[in-house]
């Protein structure tokens, strides 16, 4: 999801402009003839009824993971919920990603209330810090250092709630240390953990594992091993998917191509 596009010089631009000028000149020369044309020439034009565009056809979705890949998805990362829940939801996320923050604010509370707290879903959080987000990796390190003291969720929530405070802050490291103090962590232990980048390789391993599983943006999810790309609407995707699994039914996301030729999740089919 690039934030900007680079403009490059096109050597064909000049010839294209010249051709366009010729076409415009020709069209302008024809306007008087059209206005003063004979009655027959004016009535010979037939207007056709515009046809409705065809609905895009379904296209294949992401390649399904192997049983071995599915088994390795949770790794040893922090878990929200009961470890024996029938549904395992693995999230690959970036603390600086605005879409991840939106998932945290609007969708995660519904999943927590209806499925995690009721023992139906466990959520495994894994890091997927994107290069374009400079503070994403340090934020992931801070969360892992908090996890060392048993307060991953508290730091996770703090980082997303206050994302605007540190995302573009050159002194984000100081902000993270202040969060640790606010959350009641042992500051000396946290600061040493953070300053020595104790969990940087762990966060990078998560990224590598996610990319190998097909994650190419954040947030990315796997529900019992099946990919769900992005923070999709709760009532159209997450809720009916969870209910289908709990009812012993099969489900699949229907993908179609957007105007750029990229597949997107268009619908959900329950078998």
C-alpha positions as a Markdown table, in Angstrom:
| # | Residue | x | y | z |
|---|---|---|---|---|
| 1 | Unk | 0.0 | 0.0 | 0.0 |
| 2 | Unk | 2.4 | 2.8 | -1.2 |
| 3 | Unk | 1.8 | 6.2 | 0.4 |
| 4 | Unk | 3.0 | 8.0 | -2.7 |
| 5 | Unk | 3.8 | 7.3 | -6.4 |
| 6 | Unk | 6.9 | 8.6 | -8.1 |
| 7 | Unk | 6.4 | 10.5 | -11.4 |
| 8 | Unk | 8.9 | 9.5 | -14.1 |
| 9 | Unk | 9.7 | 11.2 | -17.4 |
| 10 | Unk | 8.1 | 9.4 | -20.4 |
| 11 | Unk | 10.0 | 9.7 | -23.7 |
| 12 | Unk | 6.7 | 9.0 | -25.6 |
| 13 | Unk | 5.0 | 12.0 | -24.0 |
| 14 | Unk | 6.2 | 14.5 | -26.7 |
| 15 | Unk | 4.9 | 12.4 | -29.6 |
| 16 | Unk | 1.7 | 11.7 | -27.8 |
| 17 | Unk | 1.1 | 15.5 | -27.3 |
| 18 | Unk | 1.8 | 16.1 | -31.0 |
| 19 | Unk | -0.7 | 13.5 | -32.1 |
| 20 | Unk | -3.2 | 14.9 | -29.6 |
| 21 | Unk | -2.8 | 18.3 | -31.2 |
| 22 | Unk | -3.5 | 17.0 | -34.7 |
| 23 | Unk | -6.6 | 15.2 | -33.5 |
| 24 | Unk | -7.9 | 18.3 | -31.7 |
| 25 | Unk | -7.2 | 20.4 | -34.8 |
| 26 | Unk | -9.0 | 18.0 | -37.1 |
| 27 | Unk | -12.0 | 17.9 | -34.7 |
| 28 | Unk | -12.2 | 21.7 | -34.5 |
| 29 | Unk | -12.2 | 21.9 | -38.3 |
| 30 | Unk | -15.2 | 19.6 | -38.5 |
| 31 | Unk | -17.4 | 21.5 | -36.0 |
| 32 | Unk | -18.7 | 24.1 | -38.6 |
| 33 | Unk | -19.5 | 21.3 | -41.0 |
| 34 | Unk | -21.5 | 19.5 | -38.3 |
| 35 | Unk | -23.5 | 22.6 | -37.4 |
| 36 | Unk | -24.2 | 23.5 | -41.0 |
| 37 | Unk | -24.6 | 20.0 | -42.4 |
| 38 | Unk | -27.6 | 18.7 | -44.4 |
| 39 | Unk | -30.7 | 17.3 | -42.7 |
| 40 | Unk | -29.7 | 13.8 | -43.7 |
| 41 | Unk | -26.3 | 14.1 | -42.1 |
| 42 | Unk | -27.8 | 15.3 | -38.9 |
| 43 | Unk | -30.4 | 12.6 | -38.6 |
| 44 | Unk | -28.1 | 9.8 | -39.6 |
| 45 | Unk | -26.5 | 9.7 | -36.2 |
| 46 | Unk | -28.0 | 6.8 | -34.1 |
| 47 | Unk | -27.6 | 7.0 | -30.3 |
| 48 | Unk | -27.1 | 3.6 | -28.7 |
| 49 | Unk | -28.4 | 2.7 | -25.3 |
| 50 | Unk | -25.4 | 2.5 | -22.9 |
| 51 | Unk | -24.8 | -1.0 | -21.7 |
| 52 | Unk | -24.4 | -1.7 | -18.0 |
| 53 | Unk | -20.8 | -2.8 | -17.1 |
| 54 | Unk | -20.5 | -6.5 | -16.4 |
| 55 | Unk | -20.0 | -7.6 | -12.8 |
| 56 | Unk | -16.4 | -8.7 | -12.2 |
| 57 | Unk | -15.9 | -12.5 | -12.2 |
| 58 | Unk | -14.5 | -14.3 | -9.2 |
| 59 | Unk | -10.8 | -14.9 | -9.2 |
| 60 | Unk | -8.6 | -17.3 | -7.2 |
| 61 | Unk | -7.7 | -16.1 | -3.7 |
| 62 | Unk | -4.4 | -16.7 | -1.8 |
| 63 | Unk | -2.9 | -20.1 | -2.0 |
| 64 | Unk | -3.9 | -22.3 | 1.0 |
| 65 | Unk | -1.3 | -23.0 | 3.5 |
| 66 | Unk | 0.1 | -26.5 | 4.2 |
| 67 | Unk | -0.7 | -28.2 | 7.5 |
| 68 | Unk | 3.0 | -27.6 | 8.5 |
| 69 | Unk | 2.7 | -23.9 | 7.8 |
| 70 | Unk | -0.6 | -23.6 | 9.7 |
| 71 | Unk | 1.0 | -25.4 | 12.7 |
| 72 | Unk | 3.8 | -22.9 | 12.7 |
| 73 | Unk | 1.7 | -19.7 | 12.4 |
| 74 | Unk | 1.2 | -19.0 | 16.1 |
| 75 | Unk | 4.9 | -19.5 | 16.9 |
| 76 | Unk | 5.6 | -18.5 | 20.6 |
| 77 | Unk | 4.0 | -15.1 | 20.4 |
| 78 | Unk | 1.6 | -13.4 | 22.8 |
| 79 | Unk | -1.9 | -14.8 | 23.0 |
| 80 | Unk | -5.2 | -13.0 | 23.9 |
| 81 | Unk | -7.7 | -15.5 | 25.2 |
| 82 | Unk | -7.8 | -19.2 | 26.3 |
| 83 | Unk | -5.1 | -21.4 | 24.7 |
| 84 | Unk | -7.6 | -24.2 | 24.1 |
| 85 | Unk | -10.1 | -22.0 | 22.2 |
| 86 | Unk | -11.5 | -23.8 | 19.1 |
| 87 | Unk | -10.7 | -20.9 | 16.8 |
| 88 | Unk | -7.1 | -19.7 | 16.4 |
| 89 | Unk | -6.8 | -16.2 | 14.9 |
| 90 | Unk | -3.3 | -15.1 | 14.0 |
| 91 | Unk | -2.8 | -11.4 | 13.4 |
| 92 | Unk | 0.3 | -9.9 | 11.6 |
| 93 | Unk | 0.3 | -6.3 | 12.5 |
| 94 | Unk | 2.3 | -3.0 | 12.5 |
| 95 | Unk | 1.9 | -0.7 | 15.5 |
| 96 | Unk | 2.3 | 2.4 | 13.3 |
| 97 | Unk | -0.1 | 1.2 | 10.6 |
| 98 | Unk | -3.3 | 3.3 | 10.5 |
| 99 | Unk | -5.4 | 0.4 | 9.3 |
| 100 | Unk | -4.1 | -1.7 | 12.2 |
| 101 | Unk | -5.1 | 1.1 | 14.5 |
| 102 | Unk | -8.6 | 1.1 | 13.0 |
| 103 | Unk | -8.9 | -2.6 | 13.5 |
| 104 | Unk | -7.9 | -2.1 | 17.1 |
| 105 | Unk | -10.4 | 0.6 | 17.7 |
| 106 | Unk | -13.5 | -0.7 | 15.8 |
| 107 | Unk | -13.2 | -4.4 | 15.2 |
| 108 | Unk | -11.1 | -6.0 | 17.9 |
| 109 | Unk | -13.4 | -4.8 | 20.8 |
| 110 | Unk | -16.3 | -6.8 | 19.2 |
| 111 | Unk | -14.2 | -9.9 | 18.7 |
| 112 | Unk | -12.9 | -9.6 | 22.3 |
| 113 | Unk | -16.4 | -9.2 | 23.8 |
| 114 | Unk | -18.2 | -11.9 | 21.8 |
| 115 | Unk | -15.5 | -14.5 | 21.1 |
| 116 | Unk | -12.2 | -14.0 | 23.0 |
| 117 | Unk | -13.8 | -13.5 | 26.5 |
| 118 | Unk | -16.2 | -16.3 | 25.9 |
| 119 | Unk | -13.4 | -18.8 | 25.2 |
| 120 | Unk | -14.3 | -19.3 | 21.5 |
| 121 | Unk | -11.3 | -17.5 | 19.9 |
| 122 | Unk | -7.7 | -17.0 | 20.9 |
| 123 | Unk | -5.8 | -14.2 | 19.1 |
| 124 | Unk | -2.1 | -14.6 | 18.5 |
| 125 | Unk | -0.3 | -11.3 | 17.9 |
| 126 | Unk | 2.7 | -11.3 | 15.6 |
| 127 | Unk | 4.8 | -8.4 | 14.4 |
| 128 | Unk | 4.9 | -7.3 | 10.8 |
| 129 | Unk | 6.7 | -3.9 | 10.9 |
| 130 | Unk | 6.8 | -2.3 | 7.5 |
| 131 | Unk | 9.9 | -0.4 | 6.4 |
| 132 | Unk | 8.0 | 2.7 | 5.5 |
| 133 | Unk | 6.9 | 3.1 | 9.2 |
| 134 | Unk | 10.2 | 4.1 | 10.9 |
| 135 | Unk | 8.9 | 3.7 | 14.4 |
| 136 | Unk | 7.1 | 0.4 | 13.8 |
| 137 | Unk | 10.1 | -1.8 | 14.6 |
| 138 | Unk | 11.0 | 0.1 | 17.8 |
| 139 | Unk | 7.4 | -0.1 | 18.9 |
| 140 | Unk | 7.4 | -3.9 | 18.4 |
| 141 | Unk | 10.5 | -4.1 | 20.4 |
| 142 | Unk | 8.9 | -2.1 | 23.2 |
| 143 | Unk | 5.8 | -4.4 | 23.2 |
| 144 | Unk | 8.1 | -7.5 | 23.4 |
| 145 | Unk | 10.0 | -6.0 | 26.3 |
| 146 | Unk | 6.7 | -5.4 | 28.1 |
| 147 | Unk | 5.7 | -9.0 | 27.3 |
| 148 | Unk | 8.9 | -10.0 | 29.2 |
| 149 | Unk | 7.2 | -8.6 | 32.3 |
| 150 | Unk | 3.8 | -10.0 | 31.6 |
| 151 | Unk | 2.2 | -6.8 | 30.2 |
| 152 | Unk | 2.2 | -7.2 | 26.5 |
| 153 | Unk | -1.5 | -6.4 | 26.1 |
| 154 | Unk | -1.2 | -3.3 | 28.2 |
| 155 | Unk | 1.6 | -2.0 | 26.0 |
| 156 | Unk | -0.2 | -3.2 | 22.9 |
| 157 | Unk | -3.2 | -1.2 | 23.8 |
| 158 | Unk | -1.2 | 1.9 | 24.9 |
| 159 | Unk | 0.7 | 1.9 | 21.6 |
| 160 | Unk | -2.4 | 1.8 | 19.4 |
| 161 | Unk | -4.4 | 4.3 | 21.6 |
| 162 | Unk | -1.6 | 6.8 | 21.5 |
| 163 | Unk | -0.3 | 6.1 | 18.0 |
| 164 | Unk | -0.5 | 9.7 | 16.9 |
| 165 | Unk | 1.7 | 10.7 | 19.8 |
| 166 | Unk | 4.7 | 8.7 | 18.8 |
| 167 | Unk | 4.3 | 7.6 | 15.1 |
| 168 | Unk | 6.2 | 10.6 | 13.7 |
| 169 | Unk | 8.1 | 11.5 | 16.9 |
| 170 | Unk | 11.9 | 11.6 | 16.6 |
| 171 | Unk | 12.0 | 10.8 | 20.3 |
| 172 | Unk | 9.6 | 7.8 | 20.2 |
| 173 | Unk | 12.1 | 5.8 | 22.3 |
| 174 | Unk | 11.6 | 8.2 | 25.2 |
| 175 | Unk | 7.8 | 8.0 | 24.7 |
| 176 | Unk | 7.9 | 4.1 | 24.9 |
| 177 | Unk | 10.0 | 4.3 | 28.1 |
| 178 | Unk | 7.4 | 6.7 | 29.6 |
| 179 | Unk | 4.7 | 4.2 | 28.7 |
| 180 | Unk | 6.6 | 1.5 | 30.5 |
| 181 | Unk | 6.8 | 3.6 | 33.6 |
| 182 | Unk | 3.1 | 4.5 | 33.4 |
| 183 | Unk | 2.1 | 0.8 | 33.1 |
| 184 | Unk | 4.1 | 0.0 | 36.2 |
| 185 | Unk | 6.9 | -2.0 | 34.6 |
| 186 | Unk | 10.3 | -2.3 | 36.1 |
| 187 | Unk | 11.8 | 0.6 | 34.2 |
| 188 | Unk | 15.5 | -0.4 | 34.6 |
| 189 | Unk | 14.7 | -3.9 | 33.2 |
| 190 | Unk | 12.5 | -2.4 | 30.4 |
| 191 | Unk | 15.1 | 0.2 | 29.4 |
| 192 | Unk | 17.9 | -2.3 | 29.3 |
| 193 | Unk | 15.8 | -4.6 | 27.2 |
| 194 | Unk | 14.8 | -1.9 | 24.8 |
| 195 | Unk | 18.2 | -0.2 | 24.5 |
| 196 | Unk | 19.9 | -3.5 | 23.7 |
| 197 | Unk | 17.3 | -4.4 | 21.1 |
| 198 | Unk | 16.8 | -7.7 | 22.8 |
| 199 | Unk | 13.7 | -8.6 | 20.8 |
| 200 | Unk | 14.5 | -7.0 | 17.5 |
| 201 | Unk | 15.4 | -10.3 | 15.8 |
| 202 | Unk | 12.1 | -11.8 | 17.2 |
| 203 | Unk | 10.1 | -9.0 | 15.5 |
| 204 | Unk | 12.0 | -9.5 | 12.3 |
| 205 | Unk | 11.4 | -13.2 | 12.4 |
| 206 | Unk | 7.7 | -12.6 | 12.7 |
| 207 | Unk | 7.9 | -10.5 | 9.6 |
| 208 | Unk | 9.8 | -13.2 | 7.7 |
| 209 | Unk | 7.3 | -15.8 | 8.8 |
| 210 | Unk | 4.4 | -13.6 | 7.7 |
| 211 | Unk | 5.8 | -12.9 | 4.3 |
| 212 | Unk | 6.5 | -16.6 | 3.8 |
| 213 | Unk | 2.8 | -17.3 | 4.6 |
| 214 | Unk | 1.7 | -14.7 | 2.0 |
| 215 | Unk | 1.2 | -11.6 | 4.1 |
| 216 | Unk | 1.9 | -8.5 | 2.0 |
| 217 | Unk | 0.3 | -5.8 | 4.0 |
| 218 | Unk | -1.1 | -5.0 | 7.4 |
| 219 | Unk | -3.1 | -6.0 | 9.1 |
| 220 | Unk | -3.1 | -9.6 | 7.8 |
| 221 | Unk | -5.0 | -12.4 | 9.5 |
| 222 | Unk | -5.3 | -16.2 | 9.5 |
| 223 | Unk | -8.3 | -17.9 | 11.0 |
| 224 | Unk | -7.6 | -21.6 | 11.6 |
| 225 | Unk | -5.0 | -21.3 | 8.9 |
| 226 | Unk | -7.1 | -19.5 | 6.2 |
| 227 | Unk | -6.0 | -16.0 | 5.2 |
| 228 | Unk | -8.2 | -13.0 | 5.8 |
| 229 | Unk | -6.6 | -9.9 | 4.2 |
| 230 | Unk | -7.1 | -6.7 | 6.0 |
| 231 | Unk | -9.5 | -5.2 | 8.6 |
| 232 | Unk | -12.6 | -6.4 | 6.8 |
| 233 | Unk | -16.1 | -5.4 | 8.2 |
| 234 | Unk | -16.9 | -7.4 | 11.3 |
| 235 | Unk | -20.5 | -8.2 | 10.5 |
| 236 | Unk | -19.8 | -9.3 | 6.9 |
| 237 | Unk | -16.7 | -11.4 | 7.5 |
| 238 | Unk | -15.3 | -12.0 | 11.0 |
| 239 | Unk | -18.6 | -12.7 | 12.8 |
| 240 | Unk | -20.1 | -15.0 | 10.1 |
| 241 | Unk | -16.7 | -16.8 | 9.7 |
| 242 | Unk | -16.5 | -17.5 | 13.5 |
| 243 | Unk | -20.1 | -18.6 | 13.6 |
| 244 | Unk | -19.6 | -20.9 | 10.6 |
| 245 | Unk | -16.6 | -22.6 | 12.2 |
| 246 | Unk | -18.5 | -23.0 | 15.5 |
| 247 | Unk | -21.4 | -24.6 | 13.6 |
| 248 | Unk | -19.1 | -27.0 | 11.8 |
| 249 | Unk | -19.7 | -25.3 | 8.4 |
| 250 | Unk | -17.1 | -24.5 | 5.7 |
| 251 | Unk | -16.5 | -21.0 | 4.5 |
| 252 | Unk | -14.5 | -19.2 | 1.8 |
| 253 | Unk | -13.9 | -15.6 | 0.8 |
| 254 | Unk | -14.8 | -14.7 | -2.8 |
| 255 | Unk | -12.2 | -12.6 | -4.5 |
| 256 | Unk | -12.7 | -10.3 | -7.5 |
| 257 | Unk | -10.5 | -7.9 | -9.4 |
| 258 | Unk | -10.6 | -4.2 | -8.7 |
| 259 | Unk | -10.1 | -1.4 | -11.3 |
| 260 | Unk | -6.3 | -1.8 | -10.9 |
| 261 | Unk | -6.4 | -5.5 | -11.6 |
| 262 | Unk | -5.7 | -6.5 | -8.0 |
| 263 | Unk | -7.8 | -9.2 | -6.2 |
| 264 | Unk | -9.9 | -8.0 | -3.3 |
| 265 | Unk | -12.3 | -9.8 | -0.9 |
| 266 | Unk | -15.7 | -9.2 | -2.3 |
| 267 | Unk | -18.0 | -11.6 | -0.5 |
| 268 | Unk | -18.2 | -14.5 | 1.9 |
| 269 | Unk | -19.6 | -17.9 | 1.0 |
| 270 | Unk | -20.8 | -20.4 | 3.7 |
| 271 | Unk | -21.2 | -24.0 | 2.8 |
